[in-house]
């Protein structure tokens, strides 16, 4: 085995761990990644030669490539994702669990010799800005060039990470191997107490890009509890009013519920003078500042977004952003070497090559692009990117949103009574499932804080940690529930969504400043009929009334469903959550 490395880039703890992994996996070569432009070009060409990347039309899509994953490896495999804590109760009832010793033993046998005939890449990466007290370093080893090139876009990779780490041994150890891509030998295991991730048998983004969900959420949520901060599945957006004041908002939405679209929102023409600045579209790390507010950073350096449904209408900023230097995964390719997916600006092509690499025509009866196909692109390419997106101190958060897909029950927007009630709103978040996770589509699934698949410890303890933040933060953000997806009796969306969601954000900003008109209901504060800005919006009073209807009978039935979910957590359920459950029941009974 030969090794390509730069001695000045590593420290003893890093060297020791990478050598240990190399002995287990037995690659032919070990290559250290430095994050340079020369390296990117070299690895890209190697990926093209191996077939891992297909060059697209460089005249129309410069710097863009297509990757096709194995057909059995197209989404997060939540049923094969484990939190390996010493005690099962510490992982909780919503996480899969294997005892650490058993997991290490089982996976070591799969990793043994898994990289023979392959190159192992050692990828130092930084989550967060260089020099920031928020930031965390990881070292991922992988046998996938595709993973390396994606990590380059998604993180600050190479020398910058090792410089941030210095001589410390405080880094996340991430071992990834594709092995034989067998579902029977696929595991994504997290060892929070060891700050370690072992992923084997998958090459798909969420399972293989260990800086993303694995470190930035599952491991970071555990670290956040230990250190007194929050790691959340949230967008961060700055909304600038016509007078130039910028208000920052976080929002938690399950995958494919419009999170990226909201983070890159384009104001409607009728709201002149308003601007939206993207800080992040998927993950937020929040700490209490000296001023008592929560301050948030986006620890990522790129976007790994769902492609289907992305168009100039739904997300003009994203559509422009992915016209260059983008890695597409599992989209369709047209004969001219450009890409297509369902919901694209262009109509379906007469013929194309589908996501599996097979000939496709519109009468095929199946999608050309996989419903969970993706784009990976550097955040700096987004024309709406905030000038504060890499600020080492982050941005101050005035409001937190919890949202999901609900055809009925949940109004367009309402405000919590206080932080404890807001935590309860997050804990009871439910949404209709999408293609981002394996399983049935369209089923209502409870997804607290949009963190159900990503919390690295017992979720009851996680809610307790949320509740405790009220003691740390003297000026916590206000919390709101939103639902862009309510439908009428004929199944049509009532709210136009997309850019018009800025109208809802305007009311949220007003409320966060102690202004804005609202009326109290059993579930929270709803906007009064005149509170929502409808200038230039064609919407009848009847439709608006339907958007804000609170059906007590349906909410009582929902209360029962919530209680059944909470029963899973037994005595670990925080008293504050029980109090809010009981208080809601009383309010729904009262006239």
C-alpha positions as CSV (number, residue, x, y, z in Angstrom):
1,X,0.0,0.0,0.0
2,X,1.3,3.4,-1.0
3,X,0.4,6.7,0.7
4,X,0.2,10.1,-0.8
5,X,0.2,12.7,2.0
6,X,1.4,16.1,3.1
7,X,3.0,15.7,6.6
8,X,2.5,19.4,7.4
9,X,-1.3,18.9,7.0
10,X,-1.9,16.3,9.7
11,X,-1.5,15.9,13.5
12,X,-0.6,12.8,15.4
13,X,-4.2,11.8,16.4
14,X,-5.4,12.2,12.8
15,X,-2.5,10.2,11.4
16,X,-2.9,7.5,13.9
17,X,-6.6,7.1,13.3
18,X,-6.3,7.1,9.4
19,X,-3.5,4.5,9.6
20,X,-5.7,2.3,11.8
21,X,-8.6,2.5,9.3
22,X,-6.2,1.8,6.4
23,X,-5.0,-1.4,8.2
24,X,-8.6,-2.5,8.5
25,X,-9.9,-1.7,5.0
26,X,-6.6,-2.5,3.2
27,X,-6.8,0.0,0.2
28,X,-4.1,-0.1,-2.5
29,X,-3.5,3.6,-1.9
30,X,-4.2,6.3,0.7
31,X,-4.7,9.8,-0.7
32,X,-5.0,12.9,1.5
33,X,-7.3,15.6,0.2
34,X,-6.0,19.2,0.4
35,X,-9.0,21.0,-1.2
36,X,-7.0,22.5,-4.0
37,X,-8.3,23.4,-7.4
38,X,-5.7,21.0,-9.0
39,X,-7.0,18.2,-6.9
40,X,-10.6,18.9,-7.9
41,X,-9.7,18.7,-11.6
42,X,-7.6,15.6,-11.1
43,X,-10.4,13.8,-9.2
44,X,-13.1,14.9,-11.5
45,X,-11.2,13.4,-14.5
46,X,-10.6,10.2,-12.6
47,X,-14.3,10.0,-11.8
48,X,-15.2,10.5,-15.5
49,X,-12.8,7.7,-16.5
50,X,-14.3,5.3,-14.0
51,X,-17.8,6.2,-15.0
52,X,-18.8,7.6,-11.6
53,X,-19.4,11.0,-13.3
54,X,-20.8,11.6,-16.7
55,X,-19.8,15.0,-18.3
56,X,-22.9,17.1,-19.3
57,X,-23.0,19.6,-22.1
58,X,-20.2,21.9,-21.0
59,X,-21.4,24.7,-23.4
60,X,-24.8,24.9,-21.7
61,X,-23.9,23.5,-18.2
62,X,-20.3,24.4,-17.6
63,X,-18.6,22.4,-14.9
64,X,-21.7,20.2,-14.5
65,X,-21.7,16.4,-14.2
66,X,-24.2,13.6,-13.7
67,X,-23.9,10.7,-11.3
68,X,-26.2,7.6,-11.2
69,X,-26.3,5.8,-7.9
70,X,-27.2,2.1,-7.6
71,X,-31.0,1.6,-8.0
72,X,-31.1,0.1,-4.5
73,X,-29.3,3.1,-3.1
74,X,-31.3,6.2,-3.8
75,X,-32.4,7.7,-0.4
76,X,-31.6,7.8,3.3
77,X,-32.1,4.3,4.7
78,X,-33.5,5.2,8.0
79,X,-34.3,1.6,9.0
80,X,-30.5,0.8,8.6
81,X,-29.4,3.9,10.5
82,X,-28.4,3.4,14.1
83,X,-27.5,5.4,17.2
84,X,-25.1,3.2,19.2
85,X,-25.2,4.4,22.8
86,X,-24.1,2.3,25.7
87,X,-27.7,2.2,27.1
88,X,-30.6,1.6,24.7
89,X,-32.8,4.1,26.5
90,X,-30.2,6.8,25.7
91,X,-30.9,6.3,22.0
92,X,-34.7,6.4,22.7
93,X,-37.7,4.7,21.1
94,X,-37.5,6.6,17.8
95,X,-33.9,5.6,17.0
96,X,-32.7,2.2,15.9
97,X,-30.1,0.9,18.4
98,X,-27.2,-1.5,18.5
99,X,-24.8,-1.8,21.4
100,X,-21.5,-0.1,20.5
101,X,-19.4,-3.2,21.0
102,X,-21.7,-5.3,18.8
103,X,-21.8,-2.6,16.1
104,X,-18.0,-2.2,16.0
105,X,-17.6,-5.9,15.8
106,X,-20.2,-6.5,13.1
107,X,-19.1,-3.6,10.9
108,X,-15.4,-4.4,11.3
109,X,-16.0,-7.7,9.6
110,X,-17.6,-5.9,6.6
111,X,-14.9,-3.2,6.4
112,X,-12.1,-5.9,6.6
113,X,-10.5,-5.7,3.2
114,X,-13.4,-3.8,1.7
115,X,-11.1,-1.3,-0.1
116,X,-8.7,-3.8,-1.6
117,X,-8.1,-2.7,-5.2
118,X,-9.4,0.7,-4.4
119,X,-8.0,4.1,-3.3
120,X,-8.9,5.4,0.2
121,X,-9.3,9.1,0.4
122,X,-8.7,10.9,3.7
123,X,-10.9,14.0,3.7
124,X,-10.4,16.6,6.5
125,X,-13.4,18.9,6.6
126,X,-14.7,21.9,8.6
127,X,-18.3,22.5,9.5
128,X,-18.7,26.2,10.0
129,X,-16.4,29.1,9.2
130,X,-12.6,29.0,9.8
131,X,-11.8,30.5,13.2
132,X,-15.4,30.4,14.5
133,X,-16.1,29.0,18.0
134,X,-19.2,27.3,16.5
135,X,-17.1,25.2,14.0
136,X,-16.4,21.5,14.2
137,X,-13.7,19.4,12.4
138,X,-14.3,16.0,10.9
139,X,-12.0,13.5,9.1
140,X,-13.9,11.3,6.7
141,X,-12.2,8.4,5.0
142,X,-14.0,7.0,1.9
143,X,-13.4,4.9,-1.1
144,X,-15.7,7.0,-3.3
145,X,-14.5,9.9,-5.5
146,X,-18.1,10.9,-5.8
147,X,-18.2,11.4,-2.1
148,X,-15.0,13.4,-2.1
149,X,-16.2,15.7,-4.8
150,X,-19.5,16.3,-3.0
151,X,-17.8,16.9,0.3
152,X,-15.7,19.5,-1.4
153,X,-18.9,21.4,-2.3
154,X,-20.7,20.7,0.9
155,X,-17.9,21.5,3.4
156,X,-14.7,23.5,3.8
157,X,-12.4,20.7,2.8
158,X,-8.7,20.0,3.1
159,X,-5.9,22.2,4.6
160,X,-8.4,24.7,6.1
161,X,-9.9,22.1,8.3
162,X,-6.6,20.8,9.6
163,X,-5.4,24.3,10.3
164,X,-8.5,24.9,12.3
165,X,-8.0,21.6,14.2
166,X,-4.3,22.3,15.0
167,X,-2.8,19.8,17.4
168,X,-6.2,18.9,18.9
169,X,-7.6,15.4,18.9
170,X,-11.2,16.8,19.1
171,X,-12.5,15.8,15.7
172,X,-15.3,13.5,14.4
173,X,-14.0,10.3,13.0
174,X,-16.0,9.3,10.0
175,X,-15.4,5.9,8.2
176,X,-17.2,5.3,5.0
177,X,-16.9,2.5,2.5
178,X,-19.2,1.5,-0.4
179,X,-18.1,-2.1,0.1
180,X,-20.4,-4.1,-2.2
181,X,-23.5,-1.8,-1.9
182,X,-25.5,-4.7,-0.6
183,X,-28.6,-3.7,1.4
184,X,-28.0,-6.7,3.6
185,X,-24.6,-5.3,4.5
186,X,-25.6,-1.6,4.8
187,X,-25.3,0.2,8.1
188,X,-25.1,3.9,9.0
189,X,-23.9,3.8,12.7
190,X,-23.4,6.7,15.0
191,X,-21.4,6.5,18.3
192,X,-22.1,9.8,20.0
193,X,-20.0,9.1,23.0
194,X,-17.0,8.4,20.8
195,X,-17.7,11.3,18.3
196,X,-17.5,8.6,15.6
197,X,-19.6,7.6,12.5
198,X,-19.3,4.3,10.6
199,X,-21.2,4.1,7.3
200,X,-20.9,1.1,5.0
201,X,-22.7,-0.3,2.0
202,X,-24.2,3.0,0.5
203,X,-22.9,5.7,-1.8
204,X,-26.0,7.9,-1.5
205,X,-25.6,11.4,-0.2
206,X,-27.3,11.4,3.2
207,X,-25.7,8.0,4.1
208,X,-22.3,8.7,2.6
209,X,-21.6,12.5,3.0
210,X,-20.8,12.2,6.7
211,X,-20.6,15.9,7.3
212,X,-24.2,16.4,6.6
213,X,-27.0,14.6,8.5
214,X,-24.5,12.3,10.3
215,X,-22.2,14.9,11.9
216,X,-24.1,18.2,11.6
217,X,-27.3,16.7,13.1
218,X,-27.0,13.3,14.8
219,X,-23.5,13.8,16.3
220,X,-23.9,17.6,16.7
221,X,-27.2,17.3,18.5
222,X,-25.5,15.1,21.1
223,X,-22.6,17.5,21.4
224,X,-25.0,20.4,21.6
225,X,-26.7,18.9,24.6
226,X,-23.4,18.3,26.3
227,X,-22.2,21.9,25.5
228,X,-25.4,23.9,25.8
229,X,-26.4,24.6,22.2
230,X,-28.8,23.3,19.5
231,X,-28.1,21.5,16.3
232,X,-31.2,21.7,14.1
233,X,-32.6,20.6,10.8
234,X,-33.4,24.3,9.9
235,X,-33.1,26.9,7.2
236,X,-31.7,30.3,8.1
237,X,-33.0,33.3,6.1
238,X,-32.6,37.0,6.4
239,X,-35.7,39.1,5.4
240,X,-34.9,42.7,4.6
241,X,-37.8,45.2,4.8
242,X,-38.1,48.2,2.5
243,X,-36.5,50.4,5.2
244,X,-33.4,48.2,5.1
245,X,-33.8,46.4,8.4
246,X,-32.9,42.6,8.2
247,X,-34.7,40.1,10.5
248,X,-33.3,36.6,10.7
249,X,-35.6,33.5,10.9
250,X,-34.9,29.8,11.3
251,X,-37.4,27.2,10.0
252,X,-37.7,23.4,10.5
253,X,-39.4,21.5,7.7
254,X,-39.2,17.8,6.8
255,X,-37.5,17.0,3.5
256,X,-39.3,18.2,0.4
257,X,-41.7,20.5,2.3
258,X,-40.4,23.7,0.7
259,X,-37.5,24.4,2.9
260,X,-35.1,25.2,0.1
261,X,-37.7,27.2,-1.7
262,X,-38.3,29.3,1.4
263,X,-34.6,29.8,2.1
264,X,-34.2,31.2,-1.5
265,X,-37.5,33.0,-1.7
266,X,-38.0,35.6,-4.4
267,X,-40.3,38.4,-3.3
268,X,-43.5,38.8,-5.3
269,X,-43.6,41.9,-7.6
270,X,-46.3,43.4,-5.4
271,X,-44.0,43.6,-2.4
272,X,-41.5,46.1,-3.7
273,X,-38.5,46.9,-1.6
274,X,-38.4,43.6,0.2
275,X,-35.4,41.4,-0.2
276,X,-34.5,37.8,1.0
277,X,-31.0,36.7,1.9
278,X,-30.1,33.0,2.1
279,X,-27.9,32.1,5.1
280,X,-28.6,28.3,4.9
281,X,-31.3,25.9,3.7
282,X,-30.9,22.8,5.7
283,X,-29.0,22.9,9.0
284,X,-28.6,25.5,11.7
285,X,-26.4,25.5,14.8
286,X,-27.7,27.8,17.5
287,X,-25.9,29.2,20.6
288,X,-26.9,31.8,23.1
289,X,-25.2,35.1,22.6
290,X,-24.0,37.6,25.2
291,X,-27.1,39.6,24.5
292,X,-29.4,36.7,25.5
293,X,-30.6,36.0,21.9
294,X,-30.0,32.8,19.9
295,X,-27.4,33.2,17.2
296,X,-27.2,30.7,14.3
297,X,-24.7,29.6,11.8
298,X,-25.1,27.4,8.7
299,X,-22.3,24.9,9.2
300,X,-22.4,23.8,5.5
301,X,-20.6,25.3,2.5
302,X,-23.0,24.0,-0.1
303,X,-26.5,22.8,-0.9
304,X,-27.6,19.2,-1.5
305,X,-31.2,19.8,-2.7
306,X,-34.1,17.8,-4.1
307,X,-34.3,18.5,-7.8
308,X,-37.9,17.4,-8.9
309,X,-40.2,20.4,-8.7
310,X,-37.4,22.9,-9.0
311,X,-38.2,25.5,-11.6
312,X,-38.1,29.2,-12.3
313,X,-41.5,29.5,-10.8
314,X,-40.9,27.5,-7.6
315,X,-37.3,28.5,-7.0
316,X,-35.7,31.0,-9.5
317,X,-32.6,31.4,-7.4
318,X,-31.9,27.6,-7.2
319,X,-32.7,27.2,-10.9
320,X,-30.0,29.8,-11.8
321,X,-27.6,28.5,-9.2
322,X,-27.4,25.0,-10.7
323,X,-26.6,26.0,-14.2
324,X,-22.8,25.6,-13.6
325,X,-20.4,23.7,-11.4
326,X,-23.1,21.3,-10.1
327,X,-23.1,17.6,-9.5
328,X,-26.5,16.1,-10.4
329,X,-27.5,12.8,-9.0
330,X,-30.2,10.5,-10.5
331,X,-31.8,13.1,-12.9
332,X,-32.6,12.3,-16.6
333,X,-30.3,13.3,-19.4
334,X,-31.5,14.7,-22.7
335,X,-29.8,13.8,-26.1
336,X,-28.1,17.2,-26.1
337,X,-26.3,16.4,-22.8
338,X,-28.5,18.7,-20.7
339,X,-30.6,17.5,-17.8
340,X,-34.3,17.2,-17.1
341,X,-36.6,16.2,-14.2
342,X,-40.3,16.3,-13.4
343,X,-41.3,19.9,-12.7
344,X,-38.5,21.4,-14.9
345,X,-39.2,24.6,-16.8
346,X,-39.0,22.6,-20.1
347,X,-41.7,20.2,-21.2
348,X,-40.9,16.5,-21.1
349,X,-38.4,15.7,-23.9
350,X,-39.5,13.3,-26.6
351,X,-36.8,11.0,-25.6
352,X,-34.1,10.9,-22.9
353,X,-32.0,8.6,-20.8
354,X,-33.6,8.1,-17.4
355,X,-32.0,8.1,-14.0
356,X,-31.1,4.4,-14.3
357,X,-29.4,5.0,-17.7
358,X,-32.3,3.5,-19.7
359,X,-34.1,4.9,-22.7
360,X,-37.1,7.0,-21.7
361,X,-40.1,8.5,-23.5
362,X,-43.1,10.4,-21.9
363,X,-45.4,7.4,-22.5
364,X,-43.2,5.2,-20.3
365,X,-45.5,5.6,-17.4
366,X,-42.7,6.2,-14.9
367,X,-40.6,9.2,-13.9
368,X,-37.5,10.1,-15.9
369,X,-35.7,11.5,-12.8
370,X,-35.8,9.7,-9.5
371,X,-38.3,11.5,-7.1
372,X,-35.4,12.0,-4.7
373,X,-32.8,13.1,-7.3
374,X,-30.4,15.8,-6.1
375,X,-28.2,18.6,-7.0
376,X,-24.9,19.5,-5.1
377,X,-23.6,23.0,-5.5
378,X,-21.5,25.5,-3.6
379,X,-23.5,28.0,-1.6
380,X,-21.5,30.9,-3.0
381,X,-23.2,30.4,-6.4
382,X,-26.6,31.4,-4.9
383,X,-27.2,35.0,-6.0
384,X,-29.4,35.4,-2.9
385,X,-26.6,34.4,-0.5
386,X,-26.5,36.6,2.5
387,X,-23.4,38.7,3.1
388,X,-23.5,37.3,6.6
389,X,-23.6,33.7,5.7
390,X,-20.0,33.0,6.8
391,X,-20.0,35.4,9.7
392,X,-18.1,33.5,12.5
393,X,-20.5,34.8,15.1
394,X,-23.6,33.8,13.1
395,X,-26.8,35.9,12.9
396,X,-29.4,36.8,15.6
397,X,-32.6,34.8,15.3
398,X,-35.9,36.6,15.9
399,X,-38.3,33.8,15.0
400,X,-38.4,30.0,14.6
401,X,-40.9,28.3,12.2
402,X,-42.1,24.7,12.3
403,X,-43.8,23.6,9.1
404,X,-44.9,20.6,7.2
405,X,-47.3,19.3,4.6
406,X,-50.9,19.1,6.0
407,X,-53.9,19.1,3.7
408,X,-56.2,20.1,6.6
409,X,-56.2,20.8,10.3
410,X,-53.2,23.2,10.5
411,X,-53.8,26.9,9.7
412,X,-51.5,28.9,7.4
413,X,-49.7,30.4,10.3
414,X,-50.1,30.8,14.1
415,X,-47.9,31.9,16.9
416,X,-47.1,30.1,20.1
417,X,-47.9,31.5,23.6
418,X,-44.3,31.2,24.9
419,X,-41.1,29.2,24.6
420,X,-42.5,26.1,26.3
421,X,-45.6,26.1,24.1
422,X,-43.3,26.6,21.1
423,X,-41.3,23.6,22.1
424,X,-44.6,21.6,22.3
425,X,-45.5,22.9,18.8
426,X,-42.2,21.5,17.5
427,X,-42.6,18.3,19.4
428,X,-46.0,17.6,17.8
429,X,-44.9,18.5,14.3
430,X,-46.4,16.1,11.7
431,X,-46.2,16.0,8.0
432,X,-47.2,13.9,5.0
433,X,-44.2,11.8,3.9
434,X,-42.2,12.4,0.7
435,X,-39.7,10.5,-1.4
436,X,-36.6,11.7,0.6
437,X,-36.9,8.7,2.9
438,X,-37.7,5.2,2.0
439,X,-41.3,4.0,2.6
440,X,-44.8,5.0,1.6
441,X,-45.5,8.5,0.3
442,X,-48.4,10.6,1.5
443,X,-48.7,9.1,5.0
444,X,-49.0,11.5,8.0
445,X,-45.9,11.0,10.1
446,X,-44.9,12.6,13.3
447,X,-41.6,14.3,12.8
448,X,-40.7,16.5,15.9
449,X,-38.8,19.6,15.0
450,X,-38.2,17.8,11.6
451,X,-35.5,15.9,13.6
452,X,-37.1,12.4,14.0
453,X,-34.5,10.8,11.7
454,X,-31.6,13.0,12.8
455,X,-31.7,13.3,16.6
456,X,-28.6,11.6,18.1
457,X,-30.1,10.7,21.4
458,X,-33.4,10.1,23.2
459,X,-35.9,12.6,21.8
460,X,-37.6,13.1,25.1
461,X,-34.2,14.3,26.5
462,X,-33.9,16.4,23.3
463,X,-37.2,18.2,24.2
464,X,-35.9,18.6,27.7
465,X,-32.8,20.3,26.3
466,X,-35.0,22.6,24.2
467,X,-37.0,23.5,27.3
468,X,-33.8,24.3,29.2
469,X,-32.8,26.9,26.5
470,X,-35.4,29.3,28.0
471,X,-33.2,29.5,31.1
472,X,-30.1,30.2,29.0
473,X,-31.6,32.6,26.6
474,X,-33.1,35.7,28.2
475,X,-34.5,36.9,24.7
476,X,-35.4,33.7,22.9
477,X,-37.0,33.9,19.5
478,X,-40.8,33.6,19.1
479,X,-42.0,30.3,17.7
480,X,-44.6,29.9,14.9
481,X,-46.3,27.0,13.1
482,X,-46.8,27.3,9.3
483,X,-48.6,25.2,6.7
484,X,-48.4,26.3,3.0
485,X,-50.2,23.1,1.9
486,X,-53.8,23.4,3.1
487,X,-56.4,22.3,0.5
488,X,-60.0,23.1,-0.1
489,X,-62.9,20.7,-0.6
490,X,-61.9,20.0,-4.2
491,X,-58.3,19.2,-3.3
492,X,-56.8,22.4,-4.5
493,X,-54.2,24.4,-2.6
494,X,-55.8,27.4,-1.0
495,X,-52.6,29.4,-0.5
496,X,-50.4,30.2,-3.6
497,X,-47.2,29.6,-1.7
498,X,-43.7,30.2,-3.1
499,X,-42.9,33.9,-3.2
500,X,-46.2,34.8,-1.6
501,X,-45.0,33.2,1.6
502,X,-43.2,36.5,2.2
503,X,-46.6,37.9,3.3
504,X,-46.6,35.4,6.1
505,X,-43.0,36.2,7.0
506,X,-44.0,39.9,7.2
507,X,-46.6,39.1,9.9
508,X,-44.2,36.9,11.7
509,X,-41.6,39.7,11.7
510,X,-44.1,42.1,13.0
511,X,-45.1,39.8,15.8
512,X,-41.5,39.2,16.7
513,X,-41.2,42.9,17.3
514,X,-44.2,43.1,19.5
515,X,-46.5,44.5,16.7
516,X,-48.9,42.8,14.2
517,X,-52.5,42.1,14.9
518,X,-53.5,38.7,16.3
519,X,-56.4,36.9,18.0
520,X,-56.1,34.2,20.6
521,X,-57.4,30.7,19.8
522,X,-57.1,27.4,21.6
523,X,-54.0,26.5,19.5
524,X,-52.2,29.9,19.5
525,X,-52.3,33.4,18.2
526,X,-53.7,33.7,14.6
527,X,-53.5,36.8,12.4
528,X,-56.7,38.8,12.4
529,X,-58.5,39.1,9.0
530,X,-56.8,42.4,8.3
531,X,-53.3,41.5,9.7
532,X,-52.0,39.6,6.6
533,X,-50.7,41.8,3.8
534,X,-53.0,41.0,0.8
535,X,-52.0,43.9,-1.4
536,X,-51.8,42.6,-5.0
537,X,-53.0,39.1,-3.9
538,X,-56.2,37.7,-5.4
539,X,-57.7,35.9,-2.4
540,X,-61.3,36.0,-1.2
541,X,-62.3,36.6,2.4
542,X,-63.8,33.1,2.3
543,X,-60.6,31.5,1.2
544,X,-58.7,33.4,3.9
545,X,-61.2,32.3,6.5
546,X,-60.7,28.6,5.4
547,X,-57.0,29.0,5.7
548,X,-57.3,30.0,9.3
549,X,-60.1,27.8,10.4
550,X,-59.6,25.9,13.7
551,X,-61.8,22.8,13.8
552,X,-62.0,21.9,17.5
553,X,-63.3,18.4,16.8
554,X,-60.3,17.6,14.4
555,X,-57.9,19.1,16.9
556,X,-59.3,16.9,19.7
557,X,-58.7,13.9,17.5
558,X,-55.2,15.2,16.8
559,X,-54.7,15.5,20.5
560,X,-55.3,11.8,21.0
561,X,-52.8,11.0,18.2
562,X,-50.2,13.3,19.9
563,X,-50.8,11.5,23.3
564,X,-50.3,8.1,21.7
565,X,-47.0,9.3,20.2
566,X,-45.8,10.7,23.6
567,X,-46.6,7.4,25.3
568,X,-43.5,5.9,23.6
569,X,-41.3,8.0,25.8
570,X,-42.7,7.0,29.2
571,X,-41.3,8.7,32.2
572,X,-38.6,10.5,30.2
573,X,-41.2,12.8,28.7
574,X,-40.5,16.3,30.1
575,X,-43.1,17.7,32.5
576,X,-43.3,20.8,30.3
577,X,-44.5,18.8,27.3
578,X,-47.2,17.1,29.5
579,X,-48.3,20.5,30.8
580,X,-48.8,21.8,27.3
581,X,-50.7,18.7,26.2
582,X,-53.1,19.1,29.2
583,X,-53.4,22.9,28.7
584,X,-54.3,22.4,25.0
585,X,-57.0,19.8,26.0
586,X,-58.5,22.3,28.4
587,X,-58.5,25.1,25.8
588,X,-60.2,22.9,23.2
589,X,-63.0,22.0,25.7
590,X,-63.6,25.6,26.7
591,X,-66.1,27.7,24.8
